[in-house]
Amino acid sequence: MLKTLCLALLSLPLTPALLQAQAPASVDQKLEALDAAVKSAQMSGDNAWMLASCALVLLMTGPGLALFYGGLVRRKNVLGTMMHSFILMALATMLWAVVGYSLSFAEGNPFVGGFQYLFLNGVGADPNPDYAATIPHLTFMAFQLMFAIITPALISGAYAERIKFSAMVVYTTLWLLIVYFPMAHMVWGKGGLLNAFLGGKVPTLDFAGGTVVHITSGVSALVAAIYLKPRKGYLQEPMRPHNLVLSFVGACLLWFGWFGFNAGSALSAGGLATSAFVATHFAAAAAALGWLLAEWIRTGKPSVLGGISGCVAGLVAITPASGFVKPMPALVIGFAAGLFCYFMVSIVKMKLGYDDSLDAFGVHGAGGTLGALLTGVFATNAVNNALKGPSGNPLPLGLVDGNAAQIANQAIGAGIAIALGAVGSYVCLKLADLICGLRASGEHEVDGLDLAMHGEEGYNLES
């Protein structure tokens, strides 16, 4: 039987295809197959990390920011305040899918993107090598969406307890279109004015959103607080946080989620993500200690609110620098942010008398500006050498590497973010005021916005 089978096989015609199949693979073919396997494994690993980072950043908005802000307001406004964060998970997603991603990341002019990706046209499973060569374009789009969700949610801390819900929706929609999408394009979009890696005229280092997220939202928050005027009874009656336990949990979730925010901005699961992860953690820890130390010296007591506010200030300040600095400079940036933001919240705010309800400007605007400038001091090629010159060699990134001009670029980028945030926010507030009116009525403000705007109570105020 075996002899018959062998004779039958030998009698088969030796076609070219059969000869090719029988021939052993060449060294080149083996190397090509190995390279393809390595690339496939890298894409799978990077994509897994980026999808996890998407979830971490979304967690920062809800429940992180919702709990953090919700615990800081009075009981009669807790649901309305948390609703600000929640609604943006839906509203910003819709805007991003229709037009926001295109205005931010499609090629356009130095100030805003075009309409190439309108309705996510052309955004699929294949990578976009301009932004991230080892993950699907759709994953990159989703990761950037999470930043567009949390950024306007940060502003809500300034107008909490006194804005109409309808006005908040209109204002935020306009703000995303007028401020956030153009700023994201300028800093991160191909050909954007401030993009340090893809054709920007004023290379500004912003790894994860110091200018795009924190300066624009913080300055916009200050303008909103001034425009809306103080809450009824501000500085005349106690307006203490109703539940610091909620805020404590929210702050811890923010710290946790910020690893996706910063380390995820490496857009891969390699060493740069690790560096950003460590810098993020170190800065948060140092800032918490810096704030508490300043508070302890000034008031005699280190408070829980001070500790959690300090850690958020450090996370804000390290955001633009996280992918460019070593661990020890991260400690310096964090500690400086804790001291500086405490000064802005406890002294400057009181002297100027504006009612930034939950200190969005004092933490995000001030901390983001400090972080952007210090990025120009401590950025180094030892961490990130992606910025290349015409010869293809790495360019010095910051003062540590001998590039003093980088501080000027950082200041220009911060200045543009401040100007766009201030002017854009004022325009959006004016338009929203004309469309539906901004301020809740005095009666609604006294009764609480939970009942007035949503017909619900987070807490039974009679109990």
LUMVEXVO-354504 format. One record per residue (C-alpha): residue number from 1; residue in three letters; x, y, z negated. Coordinates in steps of 0.5 Angstrom, whole numbers, plus 500, padded with zeros to 3 digits. Layout:
<rs>
r pos NUM; code ala; c1 X; c2 Y; c3 Z
...
</rs>
This chain:
<rs>
r pos 1; code met; c1 500; c2 500; c3 500
r pos 2; code leu; c1 506; c2 505; c3 498
r pos 3; code lys; c1 510; c2 503; c3 504
r pos 4; code thr; c1 504; c2 504; c3 509
r pos 5; code leu; c1 502; c2 511; c3 506
r pos 6; code cys; c1 510; c2 513; c3 506
r pos 7; code leu; c1 510; c2 511; c3 514
r pos 8; code ala; c1 503; c2 515; c3 515
r pos 9; code leu; c1 506; c2 522; c3 512
r pos 10; code leu; c1 513; c2 521; c3 516
r pos 11; code ser; c1 508; c2 520; c3 522
r pos 12; code leu; c1 505; c2 527; c3 521
r pos 13; code pro; c1 507; c2 533; c3 526
r pos 14; code leu; c1 512; c2 537; c3 523
r pos 15; code thr; c1 509; c2 544; c3 524
r pos 16; code pro; c1 512; c2 551; c3 522
r pos 17; code ala; c1 507; c2 552; c3 517
r pos 18; code leu; c1 509; c2 545; c3 514
r pos 19; code leu; c1 516; c2 546; c3 514
r pos 20; code gln; c1 515; c2 553; c3 511
r pos 21; code ala; c1 511; c2 550; c3 505
r pos 22; code gln; c1 516; c2 544; c3 504
r pos 23; code ala; c1 522; c2 549; c3 504
r pos 24; code pro; c1 525; c2 551; c3 497
r pos 25; code ala; c1 523; c2 559; c3 496
r pos 26; code ser; c1 529; c2 563; c3 497
r pos 27; code val; c1 532; c2 567; c3 492
r pos 28; code asp; c1 529; c2 574; c3 494
r pos 29; code gln; c1 522; c2 570; c3 494
r pos 30; code lys; c1 523; c2 568; c3 487
r pos 31; code leu; c1 526; c2 575; c3 485
r pos 32; code glu; c1 520; c2 578; c3 488
r pos 33; code ala; c1 515; c2 574; c3 485
r pos 34; code leu; c1 518; c2 575; c3 478
r pos 35; code asp; c1 518; c2 583; c3 479
r pos 36; code ala; c1 511; c2 582; c3 481
r pos 37; code ala; c1 509; c2 578; c3 475
r pos 38; code val; c1 513; c2 583; c3 470
r pos 39; code lys; c1 509; c2 589; c3 473
r pos 40; code ser; c1 503; c2 585; c3 472
r pos 41; code ala; c1 505; c2 584; c3 465
r pos 42; code gln; c1 507; c2 591; c3 464
r pos 43; code met; c1 500; c2 594; c3 467
r pos 44; code ser; c1 496; c2 589; c3 463
r pos 45; code gly; c1 500; c2 591; c3 456
r pos 46; code asp; c1 500; c2 599; c3 458
r pos 47; code asn; c1 492; c2 598; c3 460
r pos 48; code ala; c1 491; c2 595; c3 453
r pos 49; code trp; c1 494; c2 600; c3 449
r pos 50; code met; c1 491; c2 606; c3 453
r pos 51; code leu; c1 484; c2 603; c3 452
r pos 52; code ala; c1 485; c2 602; c3 445
r pos 53; code ser; c1 488; c2 609; c3 445
r pos 54; code cys; c1 481; c2 612; c3 448
r pos 55; code ala; c1 477; c2 608; c3 442
r pos 56; code leu; c1 482; c2 612; c3 437
r pos 57; code val; c1 481; c2 619; c3 440
r pos 58; code leu; c1 473; c2 618; c3 440
r pos 59; code leu; c1 473; c2 615; c3 433
r pos 60; code met; c1 477; c2 622; c3 431
r pos 61; code thr; c1 470; c2 626; c3 434
r pos 62; code gly; c1 465; c2 621; c3 431
r pos 63; code pro; c1 466; c2 619; c3 425
r pos 64; code gly; c1 472; c2 623; c3 424
r pos 65; code leu; c1 471; c2 630; c3 425
r pos 66; code ala; c1 463; c2 629; c3 424
r pos 67; code leu; c1 465; c2 626; c3 417
r pos 68; code phe; c1 470; c2 631; c3 415
r pos 69; code tyr; c1 466; c2 637; c3 417
r pos 70; code gly; c1 460; c2 635; c3 415
r pos 71; code gly; c1 462; c2 634; c3 408
r pos 72; code leu; c1 465; c2 641; c3 408
r pos 73; code val; c1 458; c2 645; c3 409
r pos 74; code arg; c1 452; c2 645; c3 404
r pos 75; code arg; c1 447; c2 640; c3 403
r pos 76; code lys; c1 442; c2 643; c3 407
r pos 77; code asn; c1 446; c2 643; c3 414
r pos 78; code val; c1 450; c2 637; c3 413
r pos 79; code leu; c1 446; c2 633; c3 419
r pos 80; code gly; c1 446; c2 639; c3 424
r pos 81; code thr; c1 454; c2 640; c3 423
r pos 82; code met; c1 455; c2 632; c3 424
r pos 83; code met; c1 450; c2 633; c3 430
r pos 84; code his; c1 455; c2 638; c3 433
r pos 85; code ser; c1 460; c2 633; c3 434
r pos 86; code phe; c1 455; c2 627; c3 436
r pos 87; code ile; c1 452; c2 631; c3 442
r pos 88; code leu; c1 459; c2 633; c3 445
r pos 89; code met; c1 460; c2 625; c3 446
r pos 90; code ala; c1 454; c2 625; c3 450
r pos 91; code leu; c1 455; c2 632; c3 453
r pos 92; code ala; c1 462; c2 633; c3 455
r pos 93; code thr; c1 462; c2 626; c3 458
r pos 94; code met; c1 456; c2 628; c3 463
r pos 95; code leu; c1 460; c2 634; c3 465
r pos 96; code trp; c1 467; c2 630; c3 465
r pos 97; code ala; c1 464; c2 625; c3 470
r pos 98; code val; c1 460; c2 630; c3 475
r pos 99; code val; c1 466; c2 636; c3 475
r pos 100; code gly; c1 470; c2 636; c3 469
r pos 101; code tyr; c1 475; c2 631; c3 471
r pos 102; code ser; c1 476; c2 634; c3 478
r pos 103; code leu; c1 477; c2 641; c3 476
r pos 104; code ser; c1 482; c2 639; c3 471
r pos 105; code phe; c1 486; c2 633; c3 475
r pos 106; code ala; c1 485; c2 634; c3 482
r pos 107; code glu; c1 490; c2 638; c3 486
r pos 108; code gly; c1 487; c2 645; c3 487
r pos 109; code asn; c1 491; c2 652; c3 485
r pos 110; code pro; c1 495; c2 653; c3 479
r pos 111; code phe; c1 489; c2 655; c3 475
r pos 112; code val; c1 484; c2 650; c3 476
r pos 113; code gly; c1 483; c2 644; c3 480
r pos 114; code gly; c1 479; c2 642; c3 486
r pos 115; code phe; c1 473; c2 638; c3 488
r pos 116; code gln; c1 477; c2 631; c3 490
r pos 117; code tyr; c1 475; c2 627; c3 484
r pos 118; code leu; c1 468; c2 630; c3 484
r pos 119; code phe; c1 463; c2 625; c3 481
r pos 120; code leu; c1 469; c2 621; c3 480
r pos 121; code asn; c1 470; c2 620; c3 487
r pos 122; code gly; c1 476; c2 616; c3 489
r pos 123; code val; c1 477; c2 614; c3 481
r pos 124; code gly; c1 478; c2 607; c3 481
r pos 125; code ala; c1 482; c2 601; c3 478
r pos 126; code asp; c1 488; c2 603; c3 482
r pos 127; code pro; c1 493; c2 607; c3 479
r pos 128; code asn; c1 494; c2 614; c3 480
r pos 129; code pro; c1 502; c2 615; c3 481
r pos 130; code asp; c1 502; c2 622; c3 480
r pos 131; code tyr; c1 499; c2 621; c3 472
r pos 132; code ala; c1 500; c2 614; c3 470
r pos 133; code ala; c1 503; c2 609; c3 475
r pos 134; code thr; c1 502; c2 603; c3 470
r pos 135; code ile; c1 495; c2 604; c3 468
r pos 136; code pro; c1 488; c2 604; c3 472
r pos 137; code his; c1 486; c2 611; c3 475
r pos 138; code leu; c1 480; c2 610; c3 471
r pos 139; code thr; c1 483; c2 609; c3 464
r pos 140; code phe; c1 487; c2 615; c3 465
r pos 141; code met; c1 480; c2 619; c3 466
r pos 142; code ala; c1 477; c2 616; c3 460
r pos 143; code phe; c1 483; c2 617; c3 456
r pos 144; code gln; c1 483; c2 625; c3 458
r pos 145; code leu; c1 475; c2 625; c3 457
r pos 146; code met; c1 476; c2 623; c3 450
r pos 147; code phe; c1 480; c2 630; c3 449
r pos 148; code ala; c1 475; c2 634; c3 453
r pos 149; code ile; c1 470; c2 631; c3 447
r pos 150; code ile; c1 474; c2 633; c3 441
r pos 151; code thr; c1 476; c2 640; c3 443
r pos 152; code pro; c1 470; c2 644; c3 443
r pos 153; code ala; c1 467; c2 640; c3 437
r pos 154; code leu; c1 473; c2 643; c3 433
r pos 155; code ile; c1 470; c2 650; c3 435
r pos 156; code ser; c1 464; c2 648; c3 431
r pos 157; code gly; c1 467; c2 649; c3 424
r pos 158; code ala; c1 467; c2 656; c3 425
r pos 159; code tyr; c1 460; c2 657; c3 427
r pos 160; code ala; c1 457; c2 652; c3 422
r pos 161; code glu; c1 451; c2 653; c3 418
r pos 162; code arg; c1 449; c2 659; c3 422
r pos 163; code ile; c1 448; c2 657; c3 430
r pos 164; code lys; c1 442; c2 655; c3 434
r pos 165; code phe; c1 443; c2 648; c3 436
r pos 166; code ser; c1 440; c2 650; c3 443
r pos 167; code ala; c1 446; c2 656; c3 443
r pos 168; code met; c1 451; c2 651; c3 441
r pos 169; code val; c1 449; c2 646; c3 447
r pos 170; code val; c1 449; c2 652; c3 452
r pos 171; code tyr; c1 456; c2 655; c3 449
r pos 172; code thr; c1 459; c2 649; c3 449
r pos 173; code thr; c1 457; c2 647; c3 456
r pos 174; code leu; c1 460; c2 654; c3 459
r pos 175; code trp; c1 466; c2 654; c3 455
r pos 176; code leu; c1 468; c2 647; c3 458
r pos 177; code leu; c1 467; c2 650; c3 465
r pos 178; code ile; c1 471; c2 656; c3 463
r pos 179; code val; c1 476; c2 655; c3 458
r pos 180; code tyr; c1 478; c2 647; c3 457
r pos 181; code phe; c1 478; c2 645; c3 465
r pos 182; code pro; c1 482; c2 650; c3 467
r pos 183; code met; c1 487; c2 650; c3 461
r pos 184; code ala; c1 487; c2 642; c3 462
r pos 185; code his; c1 489; c2 643; c3 469
r pos 186; code met; c1 494; c2 649; c3 468
r pos 187; code val; c1 498; c2 644; c3 463
r pos 188; code trp; c1 497; c2 637; c3 465
r pos 189; code gly; c1 494; c2 638; c3 472
r pos 190; code lys; c1 499; c2 637; c3 479
r pos 191; code gly; c1 501; c2 644; c3 481
r pos 192; code gly; c1 498; c2 647; c3 475
r pos 193; code leu; c1 501; c2 653; c3 473
r pos 194; code leu; c1 504; c2 651; c3 466
r pos 195; code asn; c1 506; c2 643; c3 468
r pos 196; code ala; c1 513; c2 642; c3 466
r pos 197; code phe; c1 513; c2 635; c3 470
r pos 198; code leu; c1 508; c2 636; c3 476
r pos 199; code gly; c1 510; c2 643; c3 480
r pos 200; code gly; c1 509; c2 648; c3 474
r pos 201; code lys; c1 512; c2 655; c3 475
r pos 202; code val; c1 512; c2 656; c3 468
r pos 203; code pro; c1 514; c2 649; c3 465
r pos 204; code thr; c1 511; c2 649; c3 458
r pos 205; code leu; c1 512; c2 643; c3 454
r pos 206; code asp; c1 505; c2 640; c3 451
r pos 207; code phe; c1 505; c2 633; c3 450
r pos 208; code ala; c1 498; c2 632; c3 447
r pos 209; code gly; c1 495; c2 638; c3 447
r pos 210; code gly; c1 497; c2 644; c3 443
r pos 211; code thr; c1 496; c2 649; c3 448
r pos 212; code val; c1 490; c2 645; c3 451
r pos 213; code val; c1 486; c2 643; c3 445
r pos 214; code his; c1 488; c2 647; c3 439
r pos 215; code ile; c1 490; c2 654; c3 441
r pos 216; code thr; c1 484; c2 654; c3 446
r pos 217; code ser; c1 479; c2 652; c3 441
r pos 218; code gly; c1 482; c2 655; c3 435
r pos 219; code val; c1 482; c2 662; c3 438
r pos 220; code ser; c1 475; c2 661; c3 441
r pos 221; code ala; c1 473; c2 659; c3 434
r pos 222; code leu; c1 476; c2 666; c3 431
r pos 223; code val; c1 472; c2 670; c3 436
r pos 224; code ala; c1 465; c2 666; c3 435
r pos 225; code ala; c1 466; c2 667; c3 428
r pos 226; code ile; c1 467; c2 674; c3 429
r pos 227; code tyr; c1 461; c2 675; c3 434
r pos 228; code leu; c1 456; c2 671; c3 430
r pos 229; code lys; c1 458; c2 675; c3 424
r pos 230; code pro; c1 458; c2 672; c3 417
r pos 231; code arg; c1 453; c2 667; c3 414
r pos 232; code lys; c1 448; c2 670; c3 409
r pos 233; code gly; c1 451; c2 671; c3 402
r pos 234; code tyr; c1 458; c2 670; c3 404
r pos 235; code leu; c1 463; c2 672; c3 399
r pos 236; code gln; c1 457; c2 674; c3 395
r pos 237; code glu; c1 455; c2 667; c3 393
r pos 238; code pro; c1 458; c2 660; c3 392
r pos 239; code met; c1 459; c2 656; c3 399
r pos 240; code arg; c1 463; c2 650; c3 396
r pos 241; code pro; c1 463; c2 643; c3 400
r pos 242; code his; c1 457; c2 639; c3 398
r pos 243; code asn; c1 461; c2 632; c3 399
r pos 244; code leu; c1 469; c2 632; c3 399
r pos 245; code val; c1 468; c2 624; c3 399
r pos 246; code leu; c1 465; c2 625; c3 406
r pos 247; code ser; c1 471; c2 630; c3 408
r pos 248; code phe; c1 476; c2 625; c3 405
r pos 249; code val; c1 474; c2 619; c3 409
r pos 250; code gly; c1 473; c2 624; c3 415
r pos 251; code ala; c1 481; c2 626; c3 414
r pos 252; code cys; c1 483; c2 619; c3 413
r pos 253; code leu; c1 480; c2 617; c3 420
r pos 254; code leu; c1 483; c2 623; c3 423
r pos 255; code trp; c1 490; c2 621; c3 421
r pos 256; code phe; c1 488; c2 614; c3 424
r pos 257; code gly; c1 485; c2 616; c3 430
r pos 258; code trp; c1 491; c2 621; c3 432
r pos 259; code phe; c1 496; c2 616; c3 433
r pos 260; code gly; c1 492; c2 614; c3 439
r pos 261; code phe; c1 491; c2 622; c3 441
r pos 262; code asn; c1 499; c2 623; c3 441
r pos 263; code ala; c1 502; c2 616; c3 442
r pos 264; code gly; c1 497; c2 614; c3 447
r pos 265; code ser; c1 499; c2 621; c3 451
r pos 266; code ala; c1 505; c2 617; c3 453
r pos 267; code leu; c1 501; c2 613; c3 457
r pos 268; code ser; c1 504; c2 607; c3 456
r pos 269; code ala; c1 506; c2 602; c3 451
r pos 270; code gly; c1 514; c2 603; c3 451
r pos 271; code gly; c1 519; c2 607; c3 446
r pos 272; code leu; c1 516; c2 614; c3 448
r pos 273; code ala; c1 509; c2 611; c3 445
r pos 274; code thr; c1 513; c2 609; c3 438
r pos 275; code ser; c1 517; c2 615; c3 438
r pos 276; code ala; c1 510; c2 620; c3 438
r pos 277; code phe; c1 507; c2 615; c3 433
r pos 278; code val; c1 513; c2 616; c3 428
r pos 279; code ala; c1 513; c2 623; c3 429
r pos 280; code thr; c1 505; c2 624; c3 428
r pos 281; code his; c1 505; c2 620; c3 422
r pos 282; code phe; c1 511; c2 624; c3 419
r pos 283; code ala; c1 509; c2 631; c3 420
r pos 284; code ala; c1 502; c2 629; c3 417
r pos 285; code ala; c1 505; c2 627; c3 411
r pos 286; code ala; c1 510; c2 633; c3 410
r pos 287; code ala; c1 504; c2 638; c3 412
r pos 288; code ala; c1 500; c2 635; c3 406
r pos 289; code leu; c1 506; c2 636; c3 401
r pos 290; code gly; c1 507; c2 643; c3 404
r pos 291; code trp; c1 500; c2 645; c3 403
r pos 292; code leu; c1 499; c2 642; c3 396
r pos 293; code leu; c1 506; c2 645; c3 394
r pos 294; code ala; c1 504; c2 652; c3 396
r pos 295; code glu; c1 497; c2 651; c3 393
r pos 296; code trp; c1 500; c2 648; c3 386
r pos 297; code ile; c1 504; c2 654; c3 386
r pos 298; code arg; c1 499; c2 659; c3 387
r pos 299; code thr; c1 493; c2 656; c3 383
r pos 300; code gly; c1 496; c2 651; c3 379
r pos 301; code lys; c1 492; c2 645; c3 381
r pos 302; code pro; c1 493; c2 641; c3 388
r pos 303; code ser; c1 486; c2 640; c3 390
r pos 304; code val; c1 484; c2 634; c3 395
r pos 305; code leu; c1 481; c2 639; c3 400
r pos 306; code gly; c1 488; c2 642; c3 400
r pos 307; code gly; c1 491; c2 635; c3 401
r pos 308; code ile; c1 487; c2 633; c3 407
r pos 309; code ser; c1 487; c2 640; c3 410
r pos 310; code gly; c1 494; c2 640; c3 410
r pos 311; code cys; c1 495; c2 633; c3 413
r pos 312; code val; c1 490; c2 636; c3 419
r pos 313; code ala; c1 495; c2 642; c3 420
r pos 314; code gly; c1 501; c2 637; c3 420
r pos 315; code leu; c1 497; c2 633; c3 426
r pos 316; code val; c1 495; c2 639; c3 429
r pos 317; code ala; c1 502; c2 642; c3 429
r pos 318; code ile; c1 506; c2 636; c3 432
r pos 319; code thr; c1 501; c2 635; c3 437
r pos 320; code pro; c1 505; c2 639; c3 443
r pos 321; code ala; c1 512; c2 636; c3 440
r pos 322; code ser; c1 510; c2 629; c3 438
r pos 323; code gly; c1 513; c2 626; c3 445
r pos 324; code phe; c1 519; c2 631; c3 445
r pos 325; code val; c1 522; c2 631; c3 438
r pos 326; code lys; c1 526; c2 626; c3 433
r pos 327; code pro; c1 523; c2 624; c3 426
r pos 328; code met; c1 527; c2 629; c3 422
r pos 329; code pro; c1 524; c2 635; c3 426
r pos 330; code ala; c1 517; c2 632; c3 426
r pos 331; code leu; c1 518; c2 633; c3 418
r pos 332; code val; c1 520; c2 640; c3 419
r pos 333; code ile; c1 515; c2 642; c3 423
r pos 334; code gly; c1 509; c2 638; c3 419
r pos 335; code phe; c1 512; c2 642; c3 412
r pos 336; code ala; c1 512; c2 649; c3 416
r pos 337; code ala; c1 505; c2 648; c3 418
r pos 338; code gly; c1 502; c2 646; c3 411
r pos 339; code leu; c1 505; c2 652; c3 409
r pos 340; code phe; c1 503; c2 657; c3 414
r pos 341; code cys; c1 496; c2 654; c3 415
r pos 342; code tyr; c1 495; c2 655; c3 408
r pos 343; code phe; c1 497; c2 662; c3 408
r pos 344; code met; c1 493; c2 663; c3 414
r pos 345; code val; c1 487; c2 660; c3 410
r pos 346; code ser; c1 488; c2 662; c3 403
r pos 347; code ile; c1 490; c2 669; c3 404
r pos 348; code val; c1 490; c2 672; c3 411
r pos 349; code lys; c1 482; c2 670; c3 412
r pos 350; code met; c1 481; c2 673; c3 405
r pos 351; code lys; c1 484; c2 679; c3 407
r pos 352; code leu; c1 481; c2 680; c3 414
r pos 353; code gly; c1 474; c2 678; c3 411
r pos 354; code tyr; c1 472; c2 674; c3 417
r pos 355; code asp; c1 467; c2 668; c3 416
r pos 356; code asp; c1 471; c2 662; c3 419
r pos 357; code ser; c1 466; c2 657; c3 416
r pos 358; code leu; c1 471; c2 651; c3 416
r pos 359; code asp; c1 477; c2 654; c3 418
r pos 360; code ala; c1 478; c2 652; c3 425
r pos 361; code phe; c1 482; c2 658; c3 427
r pos 362; code gly; c1 487; c2 657; c3 420
r pos 363; code val; c1 488; c2 650; c3 422
r pos 364; code his; c1 488; c2 649; c3 429
r pos 365; code gly; c1 489; c2 656; c3 432
r pos 366; code ala; c1 495; c2 658; c3 427
r pos 367; code gly; c1 498; c2 650; c3 427
r pos 368; code gly; c1 497; c2 649; c3 434
r pos 369; code thr; c1 501; c2 656; c3 436
r pos 370; code leu; c1 506; c2 654; c3 431
r pos 371; code gly; c1 507; c2 647; c3 434
r pos 372; code ala; c1 508; c2 650; c3 441
r pos 373; code leu; c1 513; c2 655; c3 439
r pos 374; code leu; c1 517; c2 649; c3 435
r pos 375; code thr; c1 517; c2 645; c3 440
r pos 376; code gly; c1 521; c2 649; c3 444
r pos 377; code val; c1 526; c2 649; c3 438
r pos 378; code phe; c1 526; c2 642; c3 437
r pos 379; code ala; c1 525; c2 638; c3 444
r pos 380; code thr; c1 530; c2 634; c3 446
r pos 381; code asn; c1 532; c2 629; c3 452
r pos 382; code ala; c1 534; c2 624; c3 447
r pos 383; code val; c1 527; c2 623; c3 446
r pos 384; code asn; c1 524; c2 624; c3 453
r pos 385; code asn; c1 528; c2 626; c3 459
r pos 386; code ala; c1 522; c2 626; c3 464
r pos 387; code leu; c1 523; c2 633; c3 466
r pos 388; code lys; c1 528; c2 633; c3 472
r pos 389; code gly; c1 532; c2 638; c3 476
r pos 390; code pro; c1 533; c2 639; c3 484
r pos 391; code ser; c1 539; c2 634; c3 483
r pos 392; code gly; c1 534; c2 629; c3 479
r pos 393; code asn; c1 538; c2 629; c3 473
r pos 394; code pro; c1 534; c2 631; c3 466
r pos 395; code leu; c1 534; c2 638; c3 465
r pos 396; code pro; c1 535; c2 640; c3 457
r pos 397; code leu; c1 528; c2 641; c3 454
r pos 398; code gly; c1 529; c2 645; c3 448
r pos 399; code leu; c1 534; c2 649; c3 443
r pos 400; code val; c1 537; c2 643; c3 441
r pos 401; code asp; c1 539; c2 641; c3 448
r pos 402; code gly; c1 541; c2 648; c3 449
r pos 403; code asn; c1 535; c2 651; c3 453
r pos 404; code ala; c1 533; c2 657; c3 449
r pos 405; code ala; c1 529; c2 659; c3 455
r pos 406; code gln; c1 524; c2 654; c3 453
r pos 407; code ile; c1 522; c2 658; c3 447
r pos 408; code ala; c1 520; c2 663; c3 452
r pos 409; code asn; c1 516; c2 658; c3 456
r pos 410; code gln; c1 513; c2 656; c3 450
r pos 411; code ala; c1 511; c2 663; c3 448
r pos 412; code ile; c1 508; c2 664; c3 455
r pos 413; code gly; c1 504; c2 658; c3 455
r pos 414; code ala; c1 501; c2 659; c3 448
r pos 415; code gly; c1 500; c2 667; c3 450
r pos 416; code ile; c1 496; c2 664; c3 456
r pos 417; code ala; c1 492; c2 659; c3 452
r pos 418; code ile; c1 490; c2 665; c3 447
r pos 419; code ala; c1 488; c2 670; c3 452
r pos 420; code leu; c1 484; c2 665; c3 456
r pos 421; code gly; c1 481; c2 662; c3 449
r pos 422; code ala; c1 479; c2 669; c3 447
r pos 423; code val; c1 476; c2 672; c3 453
r pos 424; code gly; c1 473; c2 666; c3 455
r pos 425; code ser; c1 470; c2 664; c3 449
r pos 426; code tyr; c1 467; c2 672; c3 448
r pos 427; code val; c1 464; c2 671; c3 455
r pos 428; code cys; c1 461; c2 664; c3 454
r pos 429; code leu; c1 458; c2 667; c3 447
r pos 430; code lys; c1 455; c2 673; c3 451
r pos 431; code leu; c1 452; c2 669; c3 456
r pos 432; code ala; c1 449; c2 664; c3 451
r pos 433; code asp; c1 446; c2 670; c3 447
r pos 434; code leu; c1 443; c2 672; c3 453
r pos 435; code ile; c1 440; c2 666; c3 455
r pos 436; code cys; c1 437; c2 663; c3 448
r pos 437; code gly; c1 440; c2 667; c3 443
r pos 438; code leu; c1 446; c2 665; c3 438
r pos 439; code arg; c1 444; c2 666; c3 431
r pos 440; code ala; c1 439; c2 662; c3 427
r pos 441; code ser; c1 434; c2 666; c3 424
r pos 442; code gly; c1 435; c2 668; c3 417
r pos 443; code glu; c1 429; c2 664; c3 414
r pos 444; code his; c1 432; c2 658; c3 418
r pos 445; code glu; c1 439; c2 659; c3 415
r pos 446; code val; c1 436; c2 660; c3 408
r pos 447; code asp; c1 432; c2 653; c3 409
r pos 448; code gly; c1 438; c2 650; c3 412
r pos 449; code leu; c1 439; c2 648; c3 419
r pos 450; code asp; c1 438; c2 640; c3 418
r pos 451; code leu; c1 430; c2 642; c3 417
r pos 452; code ala; c1 430; c2 648; c3 422
r pos 453; code met; c1 433; c2 645; c3 428
r pos 454; code his; c1 432; c2 638; c3 427
r pos 455; code gly; c1 426; c2 636; c3 423
r pos 456; code glu; c1 430; c2 632; c3 418
r pos 457; code glu; c1 434; c2 632; c3 412
r pos 458; code gly; c1 441; c2 629; c3 410
r pos 459; code tyr; c1 439; c2 630; c3 403
r pos 460; code asn; c1 433; c2 631; c3 399
r pos 461; code leu; c1 434; c2 638; c3 397
r pos 462; code glu; c1 429; c2 637; c3 391
r pos 463; code ser; c1 432; c2 631; c3 388
</rs>
